[in-house]
Amino acid sequence: MFETLLNYVPKITQIVGETVGLAIVFPRVVGAVAGHMAWSGLFGYFIGLSALKTRKRWLIIAMGYLISALLHALWNTFSVGGNYLIAIAVGVLSYAFLTAAILKARRLSPLRSQNFATRFYP
């Protein structure tokens, strides 16, 4: 939020005007919060995966960091550049990656049978 208010709003306000500058606050803040949750969750999946596959721990962590950082950079690039449709597509892609990671983590979990959150009751 502070990055948007202190960095992007003043720049856009000078270029196109106050109305447009203030209009970007809500979508950028909401998108940033949701996006950071997706990227953090995705990186968390890779950290958990590295705990299961200790022989390739650092490679898995590095790969997770780079994928999360790449998605963040793409979102930031297109949302600042005004290509909001592409930024939305990157956000959807980020959540698709997170969903895939959650589903894969559920299958890989060695303690899944003991986890009450993964059981379905009729």
Order of alpha helices (4+ residues) and beta strands (2+ residues): alpha-alpha-alpha-alpha-alpha
